[in-house]
Amino acid sequence: MEKQTPQTEIITDQDVLQEIGSIGAGHATIALSTMLHEKVSVEMPRLHTKPPHLVPRIYNEHDTVVAAIFMQLRGEIDCDIMLLFEAAEAKKIGTLMAKDATENEADDEMETSALEELGSSMICSFLNAMADFTGIELLPKPPQLIYDAFDAVIDGLLAKQALCSDIAAIFDTRFKRSSSSAEGYLIMFPGQNIRKLLAEKGKQWLENTFTENNLSVLPNQ
């Protein structure tokens, strides 16, 4: 039988982004579980890619108040990333991030602190996944927490963007703990430099993984 070889042409940018999401979720699971001394599951079950101005149409959340944790990369590598929660979901984050899982609903100060802590950990885990692919250390600016309508958050970000990204990658995101859970969206606006690196390095990563998996199932000669 003819030996099969990896078909790199069938590995798409979508595949690369999905793999980054999977690795980022794994990093975040470890980081949050270590922080809270209890198993915390992080899942990214679905990925959408759209032009940035079409992001609000995906969820039809135009006037819904959200909490957004926003972090930027600047310099040679341009990328903006934000983690968003609807207001009702944001309220759950204080409980999810509480050191004592039996605590009642968090007050505003606890909620703000928990959102910043979770957002920073999640986004940095995602950046670490991107660094795994590119081999480049990615250092973000400190996180910013924004409360506003969904459309206003997205429009405000796009108005400030110097990188003029022409694509947004939107990951549905779920956080689960024994006593609580919350759902949100992680949205990445990659600049041209990081997109090129991810396309090149990410496809090479997946090709190598494909090869290793095929070799591991070959029968012994």
TORROLUM-836290 format. One record per residue (C-alpha): z, y, x; residue in one letter. Coordinates in nm, 4 decimals, decimal comma. Example, Ala and Ser with C-alpha at 12.3 -4.5 7.8 and 13.67 -1.06 7.14 Angstrom:
BEGIN
ATOM / c3 / c2 / c1 / residuo
ATOM / 0,7800 / -0,4500 / 1,2300 / A
ATOM / 0,7140 / -0,1060 / 1,3670 / S
This chain:
BEGIN
ATOM / c3 / c2 / c1 / residuo
ATOM / 0,0000 / 0,0000 / 0,0000 / M
ATOM / -0,0885 / 0,3440 / 0,1285 / E
ATOM / 0,2154 / 0,5456 / 0,2290 / K
ATOM / 0,2736 / 0,8474 / 0,0059 / Q
ATOM / 0,3209 / 1,1889 / 0,1659 / T
ATOM / 0,4900 / 1,4947 / 0,0174 / P
ATOM / 0,2546 / 1,7070 / -0,1864 / Q
ATOM / 0,3684 / 2,0518 / -0,0789 / T
ATOM / 0,1148 / 2,2204 / -0,3022 / E
ATOM / 0,3062 / 2,1028 / -0,6093 / I
ATOM / 0,6298 / 2,2653 / -0,4892 / I
ATOM / 0,6424 / 2,5988 / -0,6704 / T
ATOM / 0,8489 / 2,9145 / -0,6361 / D
ATOM / 1,0229 / 2,8019 / -0,9567 / Q
ATOM / 1,1281 / 2,4790 / -0,7818 / D
ATOM / 1,2701 / 2,6786 / -0,4903 / V
ATOM / 1,4672 / 2,9094 / -0,7182 / L
ATOM / 1,5988 / 2,6143 / -0,9200 / Q
ATOM / 1,7179 / 2,4474 / -0,5991 / E
ATOM / 1,8886 / 2,7695 / -0,4877 / I
ATOM / 2,0646 / 2,7823 / -0,8239 / G
ATOM / 2,1804 / 2,4237 / -0,7863 / S
ATOM / 2,3100 / 2,4798 / -0,4326 / I
ATOM / 2,4709 / 2,8119 / -0,5310 / G
ATOM / 2,6475 / 2,6463 / -0,8242 / A
ATOM / 2,7768 / 2,3792 / -0,5846 / G
ATOM / 2,9094 / 2,6405 / -0,3424 / H
ATOM / 3,0739 / 2,8302 / -0,6302 / A
ATOM / 3,2344 / 2,5131 / -0,7664 / T
ATOM / 3,3981 / 2,4470 / -0,4301 / I
ATOM / 3,5047 / 2,8103 / -0,3772 / A
ATOM / 3,6562 / 2,8573 / -0,7244 / L
ATOM / 3,8220 / 2,5141 / -0,7297 / S
ATOM / 3,9805 / 2,5869 / -0,3916 / T
ATOM / 4,0929 / 2,9317 / -0,5057 / M
ATOM / 4,2552 / 2,8047 / -0,8273 / L
ATOM / 4,3742 / 2,4656 / -0,6956 / H
ATOM / 4,2058 / 2,2998 / -0,9918 / E
ATOM / 3,8587 / 2,1681 / -1,0677 / K
ATOM / 3,6254 / 2,4440 / -1,1874 / V
ATOM / 3,2738 / 2,3410 / -1,2837 / S
ATOM / 2,9848 / 2,5858 / -1,2381 / V
ATOM / 2,6503 / 2,4990 / -1,3943 / E
ATOM / 2,3102 / 2,6706 / -1,4009 / M
ATOM / 2,1260 / 2,4657 / -1,6621 / P
ATOM / 1,8235 / 2,6894 / -1,7182 / R
ATOM / 1,6087 / 2,9320 / -1,5204 / L
ATOM / 1,3733 / 3,2014 / -1,6512 / H
ATOM / 1,1396 / 3,4157 / -1,4411 / T
ATOM / 1,0043 / 3,7380 / -1,5899 / K
ATOM / 0,8952 / 4,0869 / -1,4873 / P
ATOM / 1,2151 / 4,2949 / -1,4674 / P
ATOM / 1,1303 / 4,5171 / -1,7651 / H
ATOM / 1,1050 / 4,2081 / -1,9883 / L
ATOM / 1,4524 / 4,0736 / -1,9051 / V
ATOM / 1,6194 / 4,2185 / -2,2200 / P
ATOM / 1,3714 / 4,0332 / -2,4419 / R
ATOM / 1,4839 / 3,6906 / -2,3212 / I
ATOM / 1,8227 / 3,7053 / -2,4914 / Y
ATOM / 1,7634 / 3,9807 / -2,7505 / N
ATOM / 2,0970 / 4,1378 / -2,6533 / E
ATOM / 1,9695 / 4,4969 / -2,6485 / H
ATOM / 2,2771 / 4,6821 / -2,7777 / D
ATOM / 2,5336 / 4,4144 / -2,6968 / T
ATOM / 2,8124 / 4,5448 / -2,4719 / V
ATOM / 2,8297 / 4,3473 / -2,1494 / V
ATOM / 3,0342 / 4,3408 / -1,8314 / A
ATOM / 2,8119 / 4,3282 / -1,5236 / A
ATOM / 2,9198 / 4,2586 / -1,1662 / I
ATOM / 2,6504 / 4,4015 / -0,9419 / F
ATOM / 2,5921 / 4,3485 / -0,5688 / M
ATOM / 2,3136 / 4,4754 / -0,3436 / Q
ATOM / 2,1515 / 4,3780 / -0,0186 / L
ATOM / 1,9774 / 4,6515 / 0,1704 / R
ATOM / 1,7955 / 4,6874 / 0,5007 / G
ATOM / 1,5209 / 4,4469 / 0,5974 / E
ATOM / 1,6230 / 4,2018 / 0,3263 / I
ATOM / 1,6177 / 4,3597 / -0,0183 / D
ATOM / 1,7748 / 4,1854 / -0,3139 / C
ATOM / 1,9874 / 4,2961 / -0,6083 / D
ATOM / 2,2006 / 4,0389 / -0,7921 / I
ATOM / 2,4199 / 4,0772 / -1,0978 / M
ATOM / 2,6385 / 3,8489 / -1,3049 / L
ATOM / 2,6628 / 3,9490 / -1,6722 / L
ATOM / 2,8979 / 3,8466 / -1,9511 / F
ATOM / 2,9011 / 3,9578 / -2,3111 / E
ATOM / 3,2248 / 4,1390 / -2,3920 / A
ATOM / 3,3668 / 3,8396 / -2,5794 / A
ATOM / 3,2907 / 3,6098 / -2,2859 / E
ATOM / 3,4319 / 3,8618 / -2,0372 / A
ATOM / 3,7660 / 3,8376 / -2,2175 / K
ATOM / 3,7729 / 3,4672 / -2,1354 / K
ATOM / 3,7325 / 3,5258 / -1,7625 / I
ATOM / 4,0891 / 3,6514 / -1,7200 / G
ATOM / 4,2180 / 3,3236 / -1,8622 / T
ATOM / 3,9685 / 3,1146 / -1,6661 / L
ATOM / 4,0626 / 3,2835 / -1,3376 / M
ATOM / 4,4398 / 3,2872 / -1,3997 / A
ATOM / 4,6400 / 3,0997 / -1,1373 / K
ATOM / 4,8453 / 2,9583 / -1,4265 / D
ATOM / 4,5946 / 2,7914 / -1,6594 / A
ATOM / 4,8419 / 2,8184 / -1,9501 / T
ATOM / 4,8450 / 3,2000 / -1,9479 / E
ATOM / 4,7525 / 3,3839 / -2,2663 / N
ATOM / 4,4539 / 3,6184 / -2,2970 / E
ATOM / 4,4412 / 3,8638 / -2,0097 / A
ATOM / 4,5005 / 4,2361 / -2,0506 / D
ATOM / 4,2336 / 4,4886 / -1,9439 / D
ATOM / 4,3588 / 4,5184 / -1,5867 / E
ATOM / 4,3724 / 4,1421 / -1,5402 / M
ATOM / 4,0275 / 4,1065 / -1,6973 / E
ATOM / 3,8759 / 4,3630 / -1,4594 / T
ATOM / 4,0329 / 4,1993 / -1,1559 / S
ATOM / 3,9255 / 3,8523 / -1,2687 / A
ATOM / 3,5671 / 3,9641 / -1,3340 / L
ATOM / 3,5389 / 4,1230 / -0,9889 / E
ATOM / 3,6902 / 3,8167 / -0,8228 / E
ATOM / 3,4703 / 3,5687 / -1,0089 / L
ATOM / 3,1581 / 3,7830 / -0,9716 / G
ATOM / 3,2068 / 3,8309 / -0,5990 / S
ATOM / 3,2696 / 3,4592 / -0,5431 / S
ATOM / 2,9729 / 3,3535 / -0,7574 / M
ATOM / 2,7236 / 3,5990 / -0,6088 / I
ATOM / 2,8350 / 3,5276 / -0,2517 / C
ATOM / 2,7945 / 3,1549 / -0,3213 / S
ATOM / 2,4428 / 3,2252 / -0,4442 / F
ATOM / 2,3682 / 3,4319 / -0,1329 / L
ATOM / 2,5010 / 3,1486 / 0,0842 / N
ATOM / 2,2521 / 2,9157 / -0,0846 / A
ATOM / 1,9734 / 3,1619 / -0,0025 / M
ATOM / 2,1014 / 3,1796 / 0,3560 / A
ATOM / 2,0871 / 2,7987 / 0,3749 / D
ATOM / 1,7156 / 2,8214 / 0,2978 / F
ATOM / 1,6226 / 3,1195 / 0,5135 / T
ATOM / 1,8576 / 3,0775 / 0,8095 / G
ATOM / 1,9489 / 3,4468 / 0,7820 / I
ATOM / 2,2976 / 3,5847 / 0,7177 / E
ATOM / 2,2914 / 3,7876 / 0,3967 / L
ATOM / 2,5660 / 4,0500 / 0,3699 / L
ATOM / 2,6081 / 4,2326 / 0,0381 / P
ATOM / 2,7652 / 4,5666 / -0,0333 / K
ATOM / 3,0988 / 4,5621 / -0,2227 / P
ATOM / 3,0661 / 4,4623 / -0,5896 / P
ATOM / 3,0409 / 4,7180 / -0,8690 / Q
ATOM / 3,1689 / 4,6451 / -1,2196 / L
ATOM / 2,9799 / 4,8079 / -1,5082 / I
ATOM / 3,0509 / 4,8045 / -1,8831 / Y
ATOM / 2,7593 / 4,9129 / -2,1011 / D
ATOM / 2,4931 / 4,7935 / -2,3440 / A
ATOM / 2,2725 / 4,5153 / -2,2063 / F
ATOM / 1,9559 / 4,7295 / -2,2046 / D
ATOM / 2,1381 / 5,0214 / -2,0430 / A
ATOM / 2,2669 / 4,8014 / -1,7598 / V
ATOM / 1,9205 / 4,6614 / -1,6864 / I
ATOM / 1,7453 / 4,9989 / -1,7235 / D
ATOM / 2,0034 / 5,1679 / -1,5003 / G
ATOM / 1,9537 / 4,9063 / -1,2312 / L
ATOM / 1,5753 / 4,9297 / -1,2422 / L
ATOM / 1,5884 / 5,3102 / -1,2266 / A
ATOM / 1,7973 / 5,2957 / -0,9074 / K
ATOM / 1,5983 / 5,0225 / -0,7371 / Q
ATOM / 1,4205 / 5,1270 / -0,4236 / A
ATOM / 1,2783 / 4,7808 / -0,3681 / L
ATOM / 1,0615 / 4,7797 / -0,6850 / C
ATOM / 1,0882 / 4,4053 / -0,7363 / S
ATOM / 0,8162 / 4,2726 / -0,9616 / D
ATOM / 1,0059 / 3,9611 / -1,0673 / I
ATOM / 1,3483 / 3,8739 / -1,2016 / A
ATOM / 1,5040 / 3,5282 / -1,1842 / A
ATOM / 1,7554 / 3,4752 / -1,4651 / I
ATOM / 1,9930 / 3,1784 / -1,4549 / F
ATOM / 2,1996 / 3,0778 / -1,7563 / D
ATOM / 2,5452 / 3,0222 / -1,6062 / T
ATOM / 2,8465 / 2,8265 / -1,7324 / R
ATOM / 3,1997 / 2,8151 / -1,5956 / F
ATOM / 3,4343 / 2,5386 / -1,7116 / K
ATOM / 3,8000 / 2,4710 / -1,6426 / R
ATOM / 4,0328 / 2,2236 / -1,8126 / S
ATOM / 4,1807 / 2,4911 / -2,0386 / S
ATOM / 3,8954 / 2,7428 / -2,0728 / S
ATOM / 3,5261 / 2,8145 / -2,0290 / S
ATOM / 3,2839 / 3,1073 / -2,0276 / A
ATOM / 2,9092 / 3,1638 / -2,0242 / E
ATOM / 2,7013 / 3,4372 / -1,8674 / G
ATOM / 2,3777 / 3,5155 / -1,6873 / Y
ATOM / 2,3095 / 3,5538 / -1,3162 / L
ATOM / 2,0063 / 3,7759 / -1,2570 / I
ATOM / 1,8343 / 3,8210 / -0,9216 / M
ATOM / 1,5782 / 4,0909 / -0,8393 / F
ATOM / 1,4307 / 3,9828 / -0,5027 / P
ATOM / 1,2282 / 4,2164 / -0,2839 / G
ATOM / 0,9052 / 4,1110 / -0,1163 / Q
ATOM / 1,0660 / 4,0152 / 0,2162 / N
ATOM / 1,3205 / 3,7749 / 0,0708 / I
ATOM / 1,0634 / 3,6301 / -0,1702 / R
ATOM / 0,8309 / 3,5519 / 0,1186 / K
ATOM / 1,1115 / 3,3926 / 0,3208 / L
ATOM / 1,2312 / 3,1859 / 0,0255 / L
ATOM / 0,8779 / 3,0674 / -0,0502 / A
ATOM / 0,8138 / 2,9596 / 0,3088 / E
ATOM / 1,1537 / 2,8195 / 0,4043 / K
ATOM / 1,2404 / 2,6869 / 0,0611 / G
ATOM / 0,9231 / 2,4841 / 0,0261 / K
ATOM / 0,9758 / 2,3448 / 0,3749 / Q
ATOM / 1,3352 / 2,2531 / 0,2780 / W
ATOM / 1,2193 / 2,0751 / -0,0369 / L
ATOM / 0,9356 / 1,9004 / 0,1475 / E
ATOM / 1,1826 / 1,7664 / 0,4041 / N
ATOM / 1,4196 / 1,6569 / 0,1279 / T
ATOM / 1,1325 / 1,4837 / -0,0507 / F
ATOM / 1,0384 / 1,3003 / 0,2694 / T
ATOM / 1,3970 / 1,1939 / 0,3433 / E
ATOM / 1,4459 / 1,0643 / -0,0111 / N
ATOM / 1,1228 / 0,8639 / 0,0041 / N
ATOM / 1,2156 / 0,7137 / 0,3409 / L
ATOM / 1,5602 / 0,6161 / 0,2136 / S
ATOM / 1,4094 / 0,4014 / -0,0628 / V
ATOM / 1,1416 / 0,2316 / 0,1526 / L
ATOM / 1,2015 / -0,1450 / 0,1842 / P
ATOM / 1,3046 / -0,2744 / 0,5234 / N
ATOM / 1,0154 / -0,4112 / 0,7231 / Q
